[in-house]
Amino acid sequence: MQHERVSENVYWFQSEVYAQVTAGAVTGTQWAVVIDTLAMPEETLQMRQYIEEVLGMPVRYVVNTHYHADHTWGNCFFPGATVLSHSLCRKLMQEKAIPALEVTRQNNALFNKSKIVLPQLTFSQGTMTLRVGKKNLILMPTPGHSPDGISVLIEEDRVLFAGDAFMPLPYIVDGDIDVMGDMIKQIGKMGLENIVQGHGDIILRGEIEGAVKENLAYLANIRKAVKSASKKRSPEEVLSMVDVESCGKSRVNLGGLGEDLHRRNLKSLYMKFLRDGASALSLDDTDDKSSTNLPHEEELDFEEDYSEDYSDDFADEIDDEEPDNSFED
């Protein structure tokens, strides 16, 4: 596990085992908030040890940015902490995570001591605010990667823990390409100092504009690739030749999973086209002129059991008025 201080009392952790998944911690005067848990139990316990022993703070709250295993299965290693999330995250964990963990335990002894701890405190509209020492943490919906996604803004520092709403390679298999594009645009307009991606390295202020443009171009390119392939005699064969570089992304590592994620994006978008027809691939903006070279699917071991395609619209309309969801250190 790697760790780094992002700003005063704000810390970043990154897995060295699975997909460069990240987590965070914000410390106050009496307690700390953890943002997501790491994928593997051992690394989550290392993170807790660092917060408790090096930073000297007990963990009172754990925020889950979305329900996927590599961000939530470590909740159980923070006994006594209250888990916060979007209400849809709790629902999806209850439906998907509990049976998925049972299957995983049968195949991987590393998870024998893991159990699913559901969020106890949720919100479905507006935002939720935590006051931690001198910091305001604003929890806000950012669906797209998954319908339950939220991000955490450290207001004073303009640091965003984006969850998987922002990644080195946008991943839409469990989400919606249009919603994802809208979220990326919104994040780009927030005037941030740093973006802590759900996977990968921290994006610095001078890199944000380029990262936003690159991610939007990638989404446009995979849409074009699927639209073009769908007109061919053998669409799946054509799509098998569309590599991540031809869609405008290079050097996407993510622990070696970058190309797998890309392949699953293409498959997911093509399946959506088969279900919904050509309207599923219509472009909101005028086609840009970036080229996509069009000259099987492979499964991910860790998330496959409950990272299916839930591309329904986000369940709740986000109200401009915020309910009184506030907690202070």
N, C-alpha and C positions, 0 to 999 in steps of 0.2 A: 504493500500500500504506500502510495506517495501522498504527501500533504504539503500545503503551502498556505501562508498567510496572505489573504487577498487585500484586506484593509484592516483597520483597527477592530479587533475582536471578531473578525470574519475569516473563516478558514475553509479550505477546499481539500477534499480527499479524492484520490483516484485509484481504482483497482489496477493491480498489476496482473490479475488473473483472468478477468472476464471483460472484454469489449471496452476497456478504458472507461467503465461506468464511473460516475462521479457522485459525490455527496458533499454536504456542507455542514458547518456549525457556526452559530452566532452566540457569543457569550455575553451575559449581562453581569450584574453585580452579585447575583445569588444563584443563577442557574443558566443553562444553555438550551438552545433549540437546535436540533439536528434536522437537516433537510435531506431526505431520502437516506436509505441504507444501502450499503454495497452488496454485491451479488452473493459473495461467499461468506459463510458464517465466520470464518477465521479473520477475514479482513474487517468485518463489521465489529468484531470484538476488539481488534486492534484500534479501530477508530474510537470506540467507547473508552478504551484505556487511555488514549492520548487526551481526550477531552476531560476525563475525570482526574487523571494523575498529572499531566503536564499543564493543562489549562486550569485545573483545579475547580471544575464546575460539574455538578450533577446535571443530568439531562432531564428537563421537565417536559419538553414537548418534542415530538417527532412529526415532521411534515412529510406526507407522501405526495409527490407531484403527480403520480398516476399509479395504476394498480399493478403494473408489470412486475414480475418476480424480482428482477435485478434492482428494483427500487423499494420494495416493500417487505420482502421475506425476512429482513433483519429486524423488523419491529420488535420481535420477541426478545431481542438481546438488550432492550432498554426497559427493564422491568420498572413499573411505577410511572413511566412516562405516559402522557396523554398523546394519542396519535390524532393528527388533524389531516383532513383531506377534503376534496369535493365529495358531495353525497353520492355521486355516480361511481366514484372510486370505491367506496365502501360496498356498494351493490355489486360491482364487478368482482371485487375480491371475494365476496361471499359466494358468488356463483362459480367463479373460475379458479381462484387461487387455492381454495381448500382442497378440491379434488386433484388439482395439479401437483400440489406438494405431496399428497399421498402417493401418486405415481412416481414422483422424483425420488422419494425415500426408498422405494423398492429397487431403484437402480443406482443410487448414489448415497453411500453411507455418510458423506459429509453433511447431509441434511437431516440426520437422525434426530438431532436435538432442536431442529427448527419447528416452529408452529406458526400458524397464521394468527396474527393479532389484528383485528379489524379496527379501523379508525373509530374513535369514540366521539369525536367532535367534528362535525361536517358543516359545509355551507353549500347552497345551490344557486344563490343569486348574489350579485354584487361582489364584494370582496370581504376578506377577513383580515384584521390587523392584530399583530402581536407587538407589544412594546417590550423590548429586551434591552435593559440598560438605557443607553442613549439612542438606540436604533429603533426605527419603525420598520417592521416587516409586513409588507402588504402581500397577501395571498390573492392571486387573481386568476380567473379561468384563462387557459391558453390551449384549447383543444386543437386537434389537427393530427398529431401523432396518434392520439387516442382520444375518445370523446370526453374522458374525465380529466384531462390534463389541466394542471395549474402550474404557475410559476410564482416565485417569491422574489419580490423587489425589496432590497435594502435601501430604503428611500433616501437616507442622508448620503449614502455613498454612491448611489446610482449603479449598484451592482445587482444584476438579475441572475438568480438561480433559475434557469429556464426549464429545467427538466428536459424531456425529449422533444419539446416544442422547437428546440434549436440543437442541431447535431451537425457534425462534420459532413454527414450524408443524411438528408431528410429521409425519414422512414415512415411510410404511409400505409403499411399492410393492415394495421389495426385502426386506421384513421380515415382521413379524407383529404385528397390532394388540394382541393379548393380552400378548405378551411386552413390547411397547413400553410398554403401560400399567403393567405390573409394574416395569419399569426406572425409569420416571418417579417412581413411588411410592417406590422404594428410594432414588433420588437425593434426593428430598425429605426423607428421614429421616436423612441422613448428617451433619447439623449443619454445613453448609458456610458459609464466608464468601463465596465467589464460585463461580458456575458459568460456565465458559468454554464457550459453545455451539459446536457445529461450524459453525454459520452465525449471523450476527447479533452483537449486542452482548453484553458481559459482564453477567450477572445478579448483582446485589449481594445481600447477606444479607437485607435487608428486603424484597426483591422475590421471593425464592425461593418462599415459600409460595403467593403469588398466581400465579406462573408455573406451578407444579406443578398447581394447581387448574384453571387455564385450559387447559393442555394435556390434562389428563384429561377435562375437559368437552368439548373439541373431539373427542377420540376417541369419546366416548360419543355425541356428536351426529352424527358421520358414520356411525356404526354404525346409529343410529336412522333416519337419512335413507335409507340403503340398504335397511334392513329394510322401511320404509314404501313406498319406490319399487318394491321387488320384488313388491308386491301389486297394482300398477297395471297397466293394459293396456300402457302404453309406459314401462317403467322408465327407459330411457336418456333419454327426453325429460324425465321428471320430474327425474332427477338433474341434467340440464343447467341446471336452474333453482335448484339448491341452491348458493348462493354461499358464500364463506368467512365472510362476516359473519353469515349465518344460522346458522352452526355455532359461533358464539361467538368468532370471531377477527376482529380489526380491525387495520388499519395494518400488515399483514405485507408487508414490502417484498421483502427478499432479492433485491435487484437487479432487481425487477420480475417475479420468478418465483413469487411467493406464490400467486397464483390458479392458475397452471399446476400447481403441486405439489398444491394442493387438488383440482383436477379429476382428477389422476392417482390420488390417494388414493381418491376415490369410485369410479373405474373399477376399480381394483385390488380394492377390497373387494367390489364387485358381481361381479366375475369369480370371486372366492373363493366367494361365495354360490352362483354357478352350478355351481361344481365340487363344493362340499362340502355344499350344502343349508343349511337354516335354522340348523343348529348352528353354522355359521360366524359367525352374527350374534348368538348368544345372549349376553346380558349377564351378567357375573359378579356385579355388584352390583345392588341394587334400582334400578329405573329412577328417575333423578332427574326433576324436573318442569320442567327447562329446556326451552324450546320450540325446535323446529327448524322453520323456515318452508320448506315444500316447495312451492313455488308451485303435433368432440367431443373427445372427448379431444384434447389438444394435446401435442405431443412437445417434450421439452427437447433442445436441440442437443448439449449437452456430454456428458451421461451416458447418453443414450438407448441407445447400442450395448451397454452392459453394466450397465444398471440395470433388469433384468427382474425378474420376481416370483420370488424364491427364498424362499418362505414355509414351507419345511420347518422342522421343529423344530430347535433348536440342537443341533449334532452331539454335543457332549460334555456329560455331567453335570459340574457344577462341584462339585469336592470341597471339603469344609470344611477339609481339611488342605492346607497349602500346600507344594508342592515347594520345594527349595532353589534358587530362581531369583533370585540376588542378585548385584549388581555394585556396586562402589564406585569413587568418584573418588579 
